[in-house]
């Protein structure tokens, strides 16, 4: 992770937020390369869903919604975590995670430890905060630093805000803790304003906010994050078939084909009934393996049943019953995925981070798939003090800009320019040299192999298109 963090700052992928003021915990700003990479990931996801499916449409909802939204969804009552604090360092940890780590390090049985103190419970998710306290005290569990922990406290993950022009009329609202709720609120408007019929899906990309306890894992866990949300409304009788379809679709079409991940590095972890979210009829987690054989959750795969529409119907008084062409009436079930964009970006950087030695020098490069690489082509003049080379290079650069995202670079020698482009994952570097002035051929250098070949300028665009480069 240290190498990735250093690369992100050095090459403009991710910057610490408010760094000149000492930083702001668990918030990051995406730099020039990070913005391009994020947009390419989002476009890949959006295209295979909205563009390629006639029954999937898009939404871009507000970050703040009526407070009753979060009461109906269950977040106000249950979107809480048990929190303990290191009495010396004041670091905060989830109480259930502290117990899990204690048990794992000592190769103990989690169920036996729980039932030693609470005889009628078997899962951490079943425990009340007082029962977790009994276990932590009874087992004399300390923080990772070996320090005493405070009593567990309830920690609400929803981020509060106040809106209103004067102090007297300010109203407490919540920044959305997840992006899906607005999709459920807009379900009737989507039906009435479009021609979609059940089954249909709604895709949305946007920010969500949570008071995360553990915030020291770079962009893997932050208070402000971006989700690529997909909710699929379906007849309850065919809902499990739909679940299987979308599970296979996102595994193959998105993670493998679009993002270039290996099938061996992807798993869907089944969540046992006792640990499922309160709304889930079936729940799995998409997980991706990174260095150290660690598995990172990047999206749930949820069967939400009719929980959301039923709850919002109950709280709002709106009837969400759907009548299909045959006269059958039902409240639609919902199949959900919600990919964490920030996590996917980190995973892709780590999975494609490569180091090799060439002629005694260390080369670092990102072997990103061409479709998500921030810059597709870099154009160089061989020398920066030769006007004829510069003019030819800039002409080519302007022509290629209409094809794809490209850059012009004449700073430093060719070797240094190659290294800069390698580190941001640019697939092709094109050099204009003196031979170009004679026969209109250029040198094109391939990122992953460093091999070079000569190509006529007139054939360059068709060649790049054949390699998958182009808007």
QUICOR-V552186 format. One record per backbone hydrogen bond with DSSP energy under -1.0 kcal/mol. CO is the residue of the C=O (numbers start at 1). NH is the residue of the N-H. Records with the same first field share a line. If there is no record, write none. Layout:
CO=NH + NH
This chain:
1=5
2=6
3=7
4=8
5=9
6=10
7=11
8=13
12=33 + 34
13=31
15=29
18=21 + 23
19=22
24=27
26=223
27=17
29=15
31=35
32=36
33=37
34=38
35=39
36=40
37=41
38=42
39=43
40=44
41=45
42=46
43=47
44=48
45=49
46=50 + 51
47=52
53=56
55=201
57=203
63=176
66=69
67=70
68=72
69=73
70=76
74=78
75=79
78=80
79=157
81=155
82=95
83=153
84=93
85=150
86=90
91=86
93=84
94=98
95=99
96=100
97=101
98=102
99=103
100=104
101=105
102=106
103=108
104=107
109=113
110=114
111=115
112=116
114=117 + 118
118=121
123=126
124=127
128=132
129=133
130=134
131=135
132=136
133=137
134=138
135=139
136=141
143=146
147=143
148=87
153=83
155=81
157=211
159=175
161=173
163=171
171=163
173=161
176=209
180=184
181=185
182=186
186=190
187=191
188=192
189=193
190=194
200=233
201=57
202=231
203=59
204=229
206=227
208=225
210=212
217=220
223=210
225=208
226=341
227=206
228=339
229=204
230=337
231=202
232=335
233=200
234=333
235=238
238=242
239=243
240=244
241=245
242=246
243=247
244=248
245=249
246=250
247=251
248=252
249=253
250=255
251=256
252=257
254=259
255=261
262=265
263=266
265=289
267=287
269=285
272=275
277=280
282=303
283=271
284=301
285=269
286=298 + 299
287=267
288=296
294=290
296=288
298=340
299=286
301=284
302=336
303=281
304=307
305=334
306=310
307=311
308=312
309=313
310=314
311=315
312=316
313=317
322=330
324=327
328=324
330=322
333=234
334=304
335=232
336=302
337=230
339=228
340=344
341=345
342=346
343=347
344=348
345=349
346=350
347=351
348=352
352=367
354=365
356=363
358=361
361=358
363=356
365=354
366=368
369=372 + 373
376=428
377=407
378=430
379=409
380=432
386=390
387=391
388=392
389=393
390=394
391=395
392=396
393=397
394=398
395=399
396=400
397=401
400=403 + 404
403=471
405=376 + 377
407=379
413=417
414=418
415=419
416=420
417=421
418=422
419=423
421=426
422=366
427=447
428=378
429=445
430=380
431=443
432=382
435=439
436=440
440=457
442=455
443=431
444=453
445=429
446=450
451=446
453=444
455=442
456=459
457=460
459=463
460=464
461=465
462=466
463=467
464=469
465=468
